[in-house]
Amino acid sequence: MTEHPRLQPYVDAWTHSIEAISELVRPLVEGEWNRPTECPYWSVRDVVSHVIGIECELLGDPRPIHTLPRDLFHVTDETSRYMEVQVDVRRHHTGPEMTSELEYTVIRRSRQLRNEKRQPDAVVRSVLPGREEITLEQQLRMRAFDVWVHEQDLRRAVGKPGGLDAPGALIARDVLLSGLPKVVAKRASAPANSAVVFDVSGPVEFLRTVRVDHDGRGSVTGSPSLGPLVTFSLDWETYVRLACGRVRPGAVRDRVKIEGDPGLADAILDNFAVTP
């Protein structure tokens, strides 16, 4: 276990999801590694490469010296370029090479986390360019979130659903909810002194209200609103796919019930993705 109990839930969630990923990909035949996922532009191999690459960087391994091909048109900024290097360098690796590297990386990273002695507020490096330092707690929280989301990407790609109520799902709920005020108040420009309700059902269920104050600032509360401008009712998996940018609103419109202002509802759905 880690030294500080506040970090353990993130480590446990990360462990649960990354071991699930290992189990999912271990039996894949070579062609299945090329299946597309809902993570934009990435195959099963690419998603696993991304997971391996980030964990290797957190282990202190040097980044690959690699020049990206010019035809990767989805690489449009510094963040996507940074992330793509660890992916592209493994694009010609075989299935056995991928599973072997993943399993070895999980063993090394698990040992590192078990021996973690730092406090939650210790300052550590971020894996995102332009954001050099974060706290250890933030880093582990985002790793638990990231691997759970990618576990879901892989499950949908290989047709093995599950894990929607795993420990990482609860962390993902909190991470995604933290982005709702920006979606509603800033991106969708909900009017001042208004409220928007999200009623989510399924393995992870919750009712949250985003309130926009008189200055146009949004906040999330667990209390219901008597007169919301819009109420969204949808299942947990659909919420995750929308909030993580895995699907466009029109593709899942039949799974989202909307009551209230249609213009504001469309603006919110069009800006719903909160992940990079």
Secondary structure, DSSP 8 states (H G I E B T S, - for coil): --SSTTTHHHHHHHHHHHHHHHHHHTT--GGGGG-B-SSTT-BHHHHHHHHHHHHHHHTT---------TT-TT--SHHHHHHHHHHHTTTT--HHHHHHHHHHHHHHHHHHHHT--S-TT-EEE-SSTT--EEEHHHHHHHHHHHHHHHHHHHHHHHT----TTSHHHHHHHHHHHHTHHIIIIIIS---TTEEEEEEEESSS-EEEEEEE-TTS-EEEESS--SS-SEEEEEEHHHHHHHHTTSS-GGGGGGGEEEEE-HHHHHHHHHT-----
